[in-house]
Amino acid sequence: MGLRDFFKRGEEEPAKTPNKVPGQSADHSFFTKKDEQQVTDPNANQDVYTVQSGDSLSKIAKKHYGDANAWKKIYEANKATIGENPDLIRPGQRFVIPRS
């Protein structure tokens, strides 16, 4: 089989629709409509951070404060966004990071 045969086009199959994942929006993004609608404008005493894949509150605290144990400060400032479980944060969420 030559290289040309390998890349020869045959009939194209229609795209398959993936199964819906519970808790994931229809456009397959990691954040909800509530997260999209939340506008967080920083003031003089805070910064805004967008959660990345692999983040945790302790990693964010270590990055911003130099102390992973300061995660509770971030959690308290963002409890309405995060919810009752501080371990469940999602990429795309925007958090207020208090400076003081």
Contact map, one row per residue, 1 for C-alpha under 8 A:
1110110000000000000000000000000000000000000000000000000000000000000000000000000000000000000000000000
1111110000000000000000000000000000000000000000000000000000000000000000000000000000000000000000000000
1111111000000000000000000000000000000000000000000000000000000000000000000000000000000000000000000000
0111111100000000000000000000000000000000000000000000000000000000000000000000000000000000000000000000
1111111100000000000000000000000000000000000000000000000000000000000000000000000000000000000000000000
1111111100000000000000000000000000000000000000000000000000000000000000000000000000000000000000000000
0011111110000000000000000000000000000000000000000000000000000000000000000000000000000000000000000000
0001111111000000000000000000000000000000000000000000000000000000000000000000000000000000000000000000
0000001111110000000000000000000000000000000000000000000000000000000000000000000000000000000000000000
0000000111110000000000000000000000000000000000000000000000000000000000000000000000000000000000000000
0000000011111000000000000000000000000000000000000000000000000000000000000000000000000000000000000000
0000000011111100000000000000000000000000000000000000000000000000000000000000000000000000000000000000
0000000000111110000000000000000000000000000000000000000000000000000000000000000000000000000000000000
0000000000011111000000000000000000000000000000000000000000000000000000000000000000000000000000000000
0000000000001111100000000000000000000000000000000000000000000000000000000000000000000000000000000000
0000000000000111110000000000000000000000000000000000000000000000000000000000000000000000000000000000
0000000000000011111000000000000000000000000000000000000000000000000000000000000000000000000000000000
0000000000000001111100000000000000000000000000000000000000000000000000000000000000000000000000000000
0000000000000000111110000000000000000000000000000000000000000000000000000000000000000000000000000000
0000000000000000011111010100000000000000000000000000000000000000000000000000000000000000000000000000
0000000000000000001111110000000000000000000000000000000000000000000000000000000000000000000000000000
0000000000000000000111110000000000000000000000000000000000000000000000000000000000000000000000000000
0000000000000000000011111000000000000000000000000000000000000000000000000000000000000000000000000000
0000000000000000000111111101111100000000000000000000000000000000000000000000000000000000000000000000
0000000000000000000000111111111100000000000000000000000000000000000000000000000000000000000000000000
0000000000000000000100011111100000000000000000000000000000000000000000000000000000000000000000000000
0000000000000000000000001111100000000000000000000000000000000000000000000000000000000000000000000000
0000000000000000000000011111110000000000000000000000000000000000000000000000000000000000000000000000
0000000000000000000000011111111100000000000000000000000000000000000000000000000000000000000000000000
0000000000000000000000011001111100000000000000000000000000000000000000000000000000000000011100000000
0000000000000000000000011000111111110000000000000000000000000000000000000000000000000000011110000000
0000000000000000000000011000111111110000000000000000000000000000000000000000000000000000000000000000
0000000000000000000000000000001111111000000000000000000000000000000000000000000000000000000000000000
0000000000000000000000000000001111111100000000000000000000000000000000000000000000000000000000000000
0000000000000000000000000000001111111100000000000000000000000000000000000000000010000000000111000000
0000000000000000000000000000001111111110000000000000000000000000000000000000000000000000000000000000
0000000000000000000000000000000011111110000000000000000000000000000000000000000000000000000000000000
0000000000000000000000000000000001111111000000000000000000000000000000000000000000000000000000000000
0000000000000000000000000000000000011111100000000000000000000000000000000000000000000000000000000000
0000000000000000000000000000000000000111110000010000000000000000000000000000000000000000000001110000
0000000000000000000000000000000000000011111000010000000000000000000000000000000000000000000000000000
0000000000000000000000000000000000000001111111110000000000000000000000000000000000000000000000010000
0000000000000000000000000000000000000000111111100000000000000000000000000000000000000000000000000000
0000000000000000000000000000000000000000011111000000000000000000000000000000000000000000000000000000
0000000000000000000000000000000000000000011111100000000000000000000000000000000000000000000000000111
0000000000000000000000000000000000000000011111110000000000000000000000000000000000000000000000011111
0000000000000000000000000000000000000000011011111000000000000000000000000000000000000000000000011110
0000000000000000000000000000000000000001110001111100000000000000000000000000000000000000000001111000
0000000000000000000000000000000000000000000000111110000000000000000000000000000000000000000001111000
0000000000000000000000000000000000000000000000011111000000000000000000000000000000000000001111100000
0000000000000000000000000000000000000000000000001111101000000000000000000000000000000000111111100000
0000000000000000000000000000000000000000000000000111111000000000000000000000000000000000011100000000
0000000000000000000000000000000000000000000000000011111000000000000000000000000000000000011000000000
0000000000000000000000000000000000000000000000000001111100000000000000000000000000000000000000000000
0000000000000000000000000000000000000000000000000011111110110000000000000000000000000000101000000000
0000000000000000000000000000000000000000000000000000011111110000000000000000000000000010100000000000
0000000000000000000000000000000000000000000000000000001111111000000100110110000000000110000000000000
0000000000000000000000000000000000000000000000000000000111111100001111100000000000000000000000000000
0000000000000000000000000000000000000000000000000000001111111110000100000000000000000000000000000000
0000000000000000000000000000000000000000000000000000001111111111000100100000000000000000000000000000
0000000000000000000000000000000000000000000000000000000011111111111111100100000000000000000000000000
0000000000000000000000000000000000000000000000000000000001111111111111000000000000000000000000000000
0000000000000000000000000000000000000000000000000000000000111111111100000000000000000000000000000000
0000000000000000000000000000000000000000000000000000000000011111110000000000000000000000000000001000
0000000000000000000000000000000000000000000000000000000000001111111101000000000000000000000000000000
0000000000000000000000000000000000000000000000000000000000001111111100000000000000000000000000000000
0000000000000000000000000000000000000000000000000000000001001110111111000000000000000000000000000000
0000000000000000000000000000000000000000000000000000000011111110111111100000000000000000000000000000
0000000000000000000000000000000000000000000000000000000001001100001111110000000000000000000000000000
0000000000000000000000000000000000000000000000000000000001001100101111111100000000000000000000000000
0000000000000000000000000000000000000000000000000000000011011000000111111110000000000000000000000000
0000000000000000000000000000000000000000000000000000000010000000000011111111000000000000000000000000
0000000000000000000000000000000000000000000000000000000000000000000001111111100000000000000000000100
0000000000000000000000000000000000000000000000000000000010001000000001111111110000000000000000111100
0000000000000000000000000000000000000000000000000000000010000000000000111111111001000100000000000000
0000000000000000000000000000000000000000000000000000000000000000000000011111111000000000000000000000
0000000000000000000000000000000000000000000000000000000000000000000000001111111000000000000000111100
0000000000000000000000000000000000000000000000000000000000000000000000000111111111000000000000110000
0000000000000000000000000000000000000000000000000000000000000000000000000011111111110000000000000000
0000000000000000000000000000000000000000000000000000000000000000000000000000011111100000000000000000
0000000000000000000000000000000000100000000000000000000000000000000000000000011111100000000010100000
0000000000000000000000000000000000000000000000000000000000000000000000000010011111111101100000000000
0000000000000000000000000000000000000000000000000000000000000000000000000000001111111100000000000000
0000000000000000000000000000000000000000000000000000000000000000000000000000001001111100000000000000
0000000000000000000000000000000000000000000000000000000000000000000000000000000001111111000000000000
0000000000000000000000000000000000000000000000000000000010000000000000000010000001111111100000000000
0000000000000000000000000000000000000000000000000000000110000000000000000000000000001111100000000000
0000000000000000000000000000000000000000000000000000000000000000000000000000000001001111110000000000
0000000000000000000000000000000000000000000000000010001100000000000000000000000001000111111010000000
0000000000000000000000000000011000000000000000000011100000000000000000000000000000000001111110000000
0000000000000000000000000000011000000000000000000111101000000000000000000000000000000000111110000000
0000000000000000000000000000011000100000000000000111000000000000000000000000000000000000011111000000
0000000000000000000000000000001000100000000000000110000000000000000000000000000010000000111111100000
0000000000000000000000000000000000100001000000011110000000000000000000000000000000000000000111110000
0000000000000000000000000000000000000001000000011110000000000000000000000100110010000000000011111000
0000000000000000000000000000000000000001010001111000000000000000000000000100110000000000000001111100
0000000000000000000000000000000000000000000001111000000000000001000000000100100000000000000000111110
0000000000000000000000000000000000000000000011100000000000000000000000001100100000000000000000011111
0000000000000000000000000000000000000000000011100000000000000000000000000000000000000000000000001111
0000000000000000000000000000000000000000000011000000000000000000000000000000000000000000000000000111
